[in-house]
Amino acid sequence: MWSKGIIPAEAARAAAVRRRAIAVIPFLLLVGACEERPAKSPFPEPQRPVAPIVSSRYLNEDARDSVGEANRVMELAEIRPGMSVADVGAGEGYYTVRLAPLVGPKGRVLAQDIVPETRDNLARRVTRERLDNVAVKLGEPNDPKLPANSFDRILLIHMYHEVQRPSEFLWHLRASLKRDGRIVVVDADRATNRHGTPPKLLLCEFAAVGYQLTRFEQLPDSESYFAQFEAKGPRPEPSQIATCPA
């Protein structure tokens, strides 16, 4: 029996429209799924676990000063007036505010973080403390988004174990170094899922992207270390980068 008010020809046309609409739904779902699927990275998948990002307030600043780490790190890194330094993963700016007077008015410090709220808090601190030689920038987890050929030193302080794709991250960093620039890593000698990086793994991941270790020292707290690298030779293509065992 036809519905009231619909003659057979109209009912047939309505049924055909419904069938076409139903047929389109699976196609739209497929297109939606394709649009949401992230593109495959050309960089190798890391075999190590990644530590979650934690609050930068793991120690108050007076407690960190009492350990003496920052002074020793900046001494080993040979931070001098007039340098351009990037503090990647700067958090609330513990190193940033200590680097600013060392590089002086002719030097520059770029403080970078990937958490917008953290970046904003640091920007307010920089303004409040009138650090005119400091800029603040938001980066991405696997690309710090630093300007090319710009830095004498890039500091990665207690954050390398949080990097999701270390080969991609280090590949982008290479372009940001000046010709004789150096990358400084400070981390703890423990597993990455315990908020550290074993030195053997660190050296392997840096070497895979064309970096050479130029200095390695234990720091005063006896668990953390200072590692310094320089870029050597051409930057490899992403497909040429080997994966390091965890």
C-alpha positions in Angstrom: 0.0 0.0 0.0 1.4 3.4 -0.9 1.7 6.1 1.6 -1.0 8.7 1.7 -0.5 11.4 -0.9 2.2 9.6 -2.9 1.3 8.1 -6.3 3.3 5.0 -7.5 5.5 7.0 -9.9 6.5 9.5 -7.2 7.1 6.6 -4.8 9.5 5.0 -7.2 11.4 8.2 -7.7 11.7 8.7 -3.9 12.9 5.2 -3.4 15.6 5.7 -6.1 16.8 8.9 -4.3 17.0 7.0 -1.1 19.1 4.2 -2.7 21.5 6.7 -4.2 21.9 8.4 -0.8 22.6 5.1 1.0 25.1 4.2 -1.6 27.0 7.5 -1.1 27.4 7.0 2.6 30.1 4.3 2.6 32.1 6.5 0.1 31.9 9.5 2.3 33.0 7.5 5.3 36.0 6.2 3.3 37.0 9.7 2.2 36.7 10.9 5.8 38.9 8.1 7.1 41.5 8.9 4.4 41.6 12.6 5.3 42.1 11.8 9.0 44.9 9.3 8.5 48.3 11.1 9.1 50.9 10.9 6.4 53.6 8.3 6.9 56.8 9.9 8.1 59.9 9.4 5.9 62.0 9.1 9.1 62.6 5.8 10.8 60.4 4.7 13.7 62.3 4.9 17.0 62.6 1.6 18.9 62.9 3.3 22.3 60.0 4.4 24.5 59.3 8.1 24.9 58.9 9.7 28.3 55.8 12.0 28.8 56.3 15.7 29.1 56.4 16.6 32.8 56.1 20.0 34.5 59.3 22.1 34.4 58.9 22.6 38.1 60.5 19.4 39.1 62.8 21.4 41.4 62.5 25.0 42.4 65.2 27.3 41.1 67.0 27.7 44.4 67.3 24.0 44.7 68.6 23.7 41.1 71.1 26.4 41.8 72.4 24.6 44.8 73.4 21.6 42.7 75.5 23.9 40.4 74.4 22.2 37.2 73.6 25.4 35.2 76.9 27.2 35.9 78.9 24.1 35.0 76.9 23.4 31.8 77.3 27.0 30.6 81.0 26.9 31.4 81.4 23.6 29.5 79.4 24.9 26.6 81.7 28.0 26.5 78.8 30.5 26.4 80.3 33.9 25.6 79.0 37.5 25.0 77.6 38.0 21.5 76.6 34.4 20.9 73.2 33.3 19.6 71.8 30.5 21.8 68.6 28.4 21.5 67.1 26.9 24.6 64.9 24.2 23.2 62.3 22.8 25.6 62.9 25.9 27.7 60.0 25.2 30.1 59.6 28.1 32.5 63.0 29.5 31.6 65.4 28.3 34.2 68.3 28.3 31.7 66.9 31.1 29.5 67.1 33.7 32.2 70.7 32.6 33.1 71.8 32.6 29.5 70.6 36.1 28.8 73.3 38.0 30.9 76.0 35.7 29.6 75.4 36.4 25.9 75.0 40.1 26.8 73.2 42.9 24.9 74.8 42.0 21.6 73.9 38.3 22.0 70.5 36.6 21.5 68.6 33.8 23.3 65.7 32.1 21.6 63.6 30.1 24.2 61.4 27.5 22.5 58.8 25.1 23.9 56.0 23.0 22.3 53.3 23.6 25.0 51.5 26.9 24.2 50.6 27.6 27.9 54.3 27.1 28.9 55.5 29.3 26.0 53.0 32.0 27.1 54.1 31.8 30.8 57.7 32.1 29.7 57.0 35.1 27.5 55.4 36.9 30.4 58.5 36.1 32.6 60.8 37.5 29.9 58.7 40.7 29.7 58.5 41.0 33.5 62.3 40.6 33.9 63.0 42.9 31.0 65.2 40.4 29.1 65.5 42.4 25.9 67.8 40.0 24.2 65.4 37.0 24.6 62.7 35.9 22.2 60.2 33.2 22.8 58.9 30.8 20.2 56.4 27.8 19.9 57.8 24.8 18.1 56.5 21.4 17.1 57.3 18.0 18.8 59.6 16.8 16.0 60.6 20.1 14.5 61.8 23.0 16.8 61.0 25.5 13.9 64.3 27.4 14.5 65.6 29.8 11.9 68.3 28.4 9.6 72.1 29.0 10.1 71.4 31.0 13.3 72.9 29.5 16.4 76.3 29.1 18.0 74.8 26.8 20.6 71.5 24.8 20.9 70.8 23.5 24.4 68.6 20.4 25.0 68.4 20.4 28.8 66.6 17.4 30.4 64.2 17.1 27.5 65.8 14.8 24.9 64.0 11.7 26.3 60.7 13.4 25.5 61.4 13.7 21.8 59.0 11.5 19.9 61.0 11.1 16.7 64.7 11.8 17.5 66.0 11.4 14.0 63.5 13.8 12.6 64.1 16.3 15.4 67.9 16.2 15.1 67.6 16.4 11.3 65.8 19.7 11.5 68.2 21.0 14.2 71.2 20.6 11.9 69.9 23.3 9.6 69.7 25.8 12.5 73.3 25.6 13.5 76.0 28.0 12.3 78.9 26.4 10.5 80.8 25.9 13.8 77.8 25.6 16.0 77.3 22.9 18.7 74.4 21.1 20.2 74.6 20.5 24.0 72.6 17.7 25.7 72.1 17.4 29.4 70.3 14.2 30.5 70.3 11.5 33.1 72.0 8.1 32.5 68.9 6.0 32.7 66.2 4.6 30.4 64.2 7.0 28.3 60.9 5.9 29.9 62.5 6.9 33.3 63.2 10.4 32.0 66.8 9.9 30.9 68.8 8.7 27.9 71.6 6.1 28.1 74.8 7.7 26.6 75.2 4.8 24.2 71.8 5.4 22.7 72.3 9.2 22.6 75.6 8.8 20.7 74.0 6.3 18.2 71.0 8.6 17.5 73.2 11.6 16.9 75.7 9.7 14.8 72.9 8.4 12.6 72.0 12.0 11.6 75.7 13.0 11.0 76.8 14.5 14.4 80.1 13.9 16.1 80.6 13.9 19.9 83.2 16.5 20.8 82.8 16.5 24.6 81.3 14.3 27.3 81.5 14.8 31.1 79.6 13.8 34.2 77.8 16.7 36.0 78.0 17.5 39.7 74.9 15.5 40.7 76.7 12.3 39.5 73.6 11.0 37.6 73.4 13.6 34.8 75.9 14.2 32.0 76.9 16.8 29.5 77.3 15.8 25.9 78.3 18.1 23.1 78.0 17.5 19.3 79.0 19.1 16.1 77.5 18.4 12.6 80.0 16.6 10.3 79.6 15.9 6.6 76.4 16.2 4.6 73.0 15.9 6.3 71.7 12.4 5.3 68.4 11.9 3.6 65.6 10.7 5.9 65.6 7.3 4.2 69.3 6.8 4.9 69.0 7.3 8.7 69.4 4.0 10.6 67.3 3.2 13.7 69.2 2.7 16.9 68.4 -0.2 19.2 66.9 0.8 22.6 
